[in-house]
Amino acid sequence: MDPYAVLRQRFLEIIERHSWEHEPIEVSVRTLSPEEAIGNPEHDDYPLVRGRERMMEAVFKGSRGQAFTDMYGLYSGTLIDTATMELKNNYRRTVFLSTLNAVMRHLGMIERSVHCKDDAPPKCAVELVSYIRNTFGSPKIAMIGLQPRMVQALAAEFDIRVTDMDEDNIGRERFGISIGDPDQTMENLAWCDVALVTGTVFTNATVWEFLKNRRSVFYGVTVAGPAEILGVTRFCPLGL
């Protein structure tokens, strides 16, 4: 299954159903500043704060959809052009996904398509521990994508391994956990009972192995629309 083909087909069906293909509807997408994306959290170790990766936001008929990426910029285009664009790099996939999220949010098909702010990330991490405990018991966890508060909370309760694509994180120890590189991901998937996967795998096109894994739980706003369309589990209790 090509997830992007499925997402595109569903996106086009939505456009056709509402006859939006004949309307000159403009979609605007922009890159948010760290403060716009995550507010003023107590900790400064979030990727959004450090600035290596940013949040792009699409606005459609007043509804917002976001997606997290390392390749960002401005975009303006019609809805049909956005839905049919070639998804050849992280920037284009981010435009596509953030717009899909905004359209689905406008239609009431999804909720929590905007990143939580300020003191919410630590609260989200506490809720994640309860969710994992209640759903899976005491599993071994493979986390794909370093989300500091989540790792901090999970490492205190569970056996966890973490991989990340940011070279500044790889090889470092965070909260007693050595951060591995992406080459270790497959080994960690074979080892774990549950994979906790950043939705950014949809923007960087590394999603296939995680979709095959029935033990995957995707987290964040990027995956809001894809999770609904593809029928995968999403964790994002405090998104806006």
Phi, psi and omega in degrees: 000129173268107184298327181290325176295321178294315180297317180297316180300317179293321178300313180294324177297320178297315180299314181295319182300325182260007179057033179279349181291341182262000182253141179280060181281127180265137175249126178248134180231135178220163178269130181274148170289160177306319181293322177295325186279319188230001179076223180233075180290159180295321182268152182245020184260009178286143177305324179294330180279320182290337171091358178290329177234153184226168177256129172257142183234129173257144177238124180229114180052038177088352179263141185253142173224142185232160174207144187262136187203161172256005181224106193223167180169187179273155176207142172215132181189173177283162181298317182292323177296322180292319182289335184253001182297151177288126185268068190265355178205175184297323179298312181294320178295326179291317176301313180301311185290318180295323178291316176303316179298319180294318180295315180293326176294318179301323183275359181076018181278338179221165173232170173055059179260006181235135185299143175290163187225167170057247185268009183286322182305316176297324178294322177300318181297321177296318178294327179296318178302315179295319179298313180297315180298313183289330185268323188238353181084244180236069187278162166276131188244129169256115180258127179251108185103117183282109170250106194307313184291325177294315179297317180302315181288318183290322183296335179282346186238334189226165171279118188223142171239145185228135171237153182210157181265348181282119182299334178290340180265327186298129179089348179276155175259126177234119177058036178083004182245128176279126183277120182270168178268169184302336179296341180270355187298315183297320176299318180292324177295321178292330183279327194278166170263334178213138176255126178256110196241127175297140177295348179296344176298340176282330179277331181261009173060042173243024193278339193303309184298328182283330175290329178290334185274110182292350180266010183279135170239119181267139181237152174108181184274332182305322187269010184304303179291311179305321180297319179294316183288317185271351178072035178256162183280134179234139174241117178195068191288337187246011175298159184260000000 
